[in-house]
């Protein structure tokens, strides 16, 4: 019998094994963590001047950002719990389907201000203090919210899945700050900008409480977009990569054909919005989407952090 696993896997995981068993409570977990971080070097490393902080790297996920008003995936009020049929956009859909990009960027346009103004919480601050005191050397995070970088800019952070603070061209790798991109989306979509202002006036964008956001019709997902039941996205416009538009000839000389053999096309209307027929010059969030590989430039940074352990 063939078994297929749904990606993303939204069903609950089996209960984790907690080690030591005493860490099953908050107080026990604090004691266990303190004992782990303060423990002397193992026998094989004693006498080697590694420095205490070179022996621990933290791996963090979406759960630590819930207190900042952002959703997680598997928590009590996480996206997978609230929406059993939740399906994120996949990389191949985003890069090949104009309608998929319209839907994504419209939802992101509404959700970005809440994501962009989110602030680090006590957990991020505590991690920064641990780094400052020499207990940890770096953080490897799956999160794309940039809260680690804001909370402890001196403690090295490797963002395994990228970040939402910028967008990147899939053709030439040109990057644009997300705030700047937001202004362009607003200019291209005045009706959507008015809708956003209506949401802001309703108070839906003022609260960091996930439940209050839901009650007011705003459901923010961990990747920064929102659910907009009944919304139509067919009129939403998004910009083409400005670098590809400014210098298309060198681009097309390098890539006359895309990997699938099709011709590279970068076209925009008079306002700079990407034409539906374009298959290049596409801007995407600078995150790893489902179905996309982790950036090959990121993995060496992870390996470098772990090699000192």
N, C-alpha and C positions, 0 to 999 in steps of 0.2 A: 504494500500500500504506500502510495506517495503522500508525504506530508509537506505542506507548505506553511512557512512561517510568515506571518503578516509583518511588513515593515512600514512604519515603525511598529514594534511589538507593544501594543497598548494594554494587554492583559496584566493583572497584578503579578509581580514576581513572588516567588516563595519567600517566606520570612527569612531574613538574613541570620547567619550565625554570628553572634556578638562575642567577641573575644577582647578581654576576659569577660566572663559571665557577669561580673560585678558592674560592668559598664552599661547594663540594661536600663539604669536610671540616670537622670541628669547628674546627680551628685556623684554616682559611681563613674560615669563617663569622664567627668572633670578630674576625678582622682586618677583614673587610668591614664588620661592624656598627660597630666602633670608628671606622673611617674615615668611614662615613656620618654617624654622630652628631656627630663632631668637625669635619666639613667646614664651611668658611665659608659664609655666606649666598650664594645665587645673585646674579648681578649686578643683577637688577632690584630686589632687596630690600636691597642694601647701602646703608647710610646711613639705613635706616628702623629705628627702635628697637623691634623686635618682641620682643626678648628671645630668647635661644637656645632656651629650652624651649617656645616657642610654635610651633615649626616641625615637631614630630614628635608624632604620636599613634600608639599601638600598638593593633593589632587582634589579639586572642588567641582561641584555641579550646581544645578539650578536651585536646589533647596536652600542654599545660603542667601539667595536674593529675594526670597519670599517676603522677608521683613522689610524689604525696600519697596514693596508694593508690586512686585513682578510675579507672574505665575510661574509655577514649576510644572513638571509633566506628571509625576506620579504621587505627589502629596495629596493630602485629604481634599484639597480644593484644586488640585492640578488639572491641567488640560485633559489628560487621558481619563481622569475620574469624571469630569463634568460632561465630556463629550465622547461617548463610547465609539462613535464612528469618525472621530477626528482623523483627518488625513492631511499632512503638510504637503506643500508643493515640492516636487522633485526637480532635480537639476535639469534633466532632459526636457521636462515640461517648460520650465522657465526659459530655457535657451532656444526652444523651437516653436513655442506657441505665443503669439501676440496676445490672445485673450487671457492666457495664464498670467502673463506679465501685467496686464491691465488689472486683473483681480488682485494680484499680490501688491502692486504699488498703491492702489487705492486704499487697501486695508492698512498698509504700512504708513501711508500719509496720515491717516487718522490716529494710528497708534504710536507713531514716533515721538510726538511731544511728551507723552507720558513716560515712555522709555528714556528719552533723552534727558529729562529732568530728574530721574530717579537718583537717589543718593545712597552711598554706602551705609550699611547698618553696623550694628555692634559686632557682628561676626567679622566683617571685613576689617574693622578697626582693631579687633583682637589679633587677627592674623598679622596686621602691620606691627603691632606691639611685640608679637613673638619674633618677628624678623628683626626688629630693632634691638631686641635683647639677645640676639644670637642663637635662638632656638631652631630656626628654620632658614634655609638658604634660598628658596624659590617657591613659586606657586605655578602649578600646571592646572589650567582651568578649562572646563568644557563650556563655560559661560561666554556669551557674546555681548554682555551688557557693559563691559569696561569698568565695572565698579571696583575691581581689584586695583586697577591702575590709578583710580581716583583716590582710593583709601590709603594706599602705600606705594607711592611712585618710586621709592628707592629700593623696594624689595622686588627682585626680578619676577616677571610674570610671563608665562608662555600661554597664549590664547590658542588652544588646540583647534578650535572650530572657527577661528576668525573673530570678527567684531562687527557690530552694527554702526559704529561711529563713522563709517565711510562706505562708499559704493565703489565698485571696480568694474572696468570694462573687460568683458570676456575675450575681446579680440586683442587689445593692445596693453591691457593691464593698467591703464591710466586710472588714478584714484581721485575721488571728489569727496570732500567732507559731507557727512549726511545732512548737517544743518543747511549747507548751501544747496544741496539737492532738494531739500524740503521746500526752499524758497522757489526753486524752479518748478516743482510740482504745483505749488500754489498758483504761480503765474499762468501755467498751462491749463489749470482746472479751476476757474473762478467759482463755478457752482459748487464744487467739492470744498473749496476753501470756505464758502459761505456755510455749508453744512457743518464743517468743522467748528466754525464760530458758534453755530447754534448748539452744538454739543458742549462747547466750553461754557456757554451761558447756562446750560442746564445743570452744570456742576459735575457732570460725568467725568470730566478730565481733571477735577481738582482733588479727588480723593485717591489715596494710595491703597485703600482697602479693596481687595479683590472682590469681595461680596457686594460692596456698595457699587462698584463699577458694574457688576452684573445686573443689579437691580435697576440701574439707570440706562441699561441698553448697551453698555460698553464692555466687551469681553476681550481683554488683552491677553494674547498668547505669549509664551516665553521668548519667541523670536521677534516680538515687537509689533506684530500686526494685530488687528482686531477682527472679531466676528461682526458682520453687519447683515443680519437676517433680512432677506428681501431686497438687498441692494443690487443695482444693475451697474455693471462696470464697463459697458461697451463704449461709453463716451470718454473714458478716462485716458488722458494722454501722459506720456512720460518722455523724457529727453533722450536723444542719441548721445553717444560719447562725443564730446566736443573736440577731442584730439583727432578722432577718426574723421570727423567732418572737416576739420581744418586741413588735414594732411592725408587725404584719401589715397593719392597716387602711390606714395611709398608703402602704405599699408597694403594696397592691392598688389603691388609688385611682390611683396613678401608672401602674400597669401592670396594668390589668384584663385585658389581653390580651397574650400574648407576641407576638413578631414574626411567628410562624407562625399567629396567630389563635386559638390555644388559650388557655383560661383559666389564669391563674397560680395554682398550688396549692403551699402550703407547709405540710406536716404532719409531725409527729414523734410518736414513741411516748413513753411515760412517762419514759424515760431520756434523751430528747433526740435519739435517732437518727432520721435523716431517713426518712420513710415512702416506700416504693417508688413510690407514686402521685404524689409531689411532682415538679414540673417547675420549681420556683423555690427560692431559698434553698439552692442547691447550692454547696458549697465545693470549690474546685479549687486545685491548687498554683499559686503566683503565677509561672508560667512560660508561655512561648508554646508551646503544643502544636502538633503537626503539624496543618495545616489551619486554624490560627488566625493572624490578622494580628498583626504587632508592634504593641504598644501605641502609639496615636497620640501619647501624651504623651512617649514615649521619643525618637522621631525628631527632634524639634527640638533635643534635647540633643546628639544625634550631629551634627546640622548645625552647631550652635554650636561644637562642638569642632573640626570640620573647616574652618570658615570662617576660622580664623586661620592656616591653612597657606598 
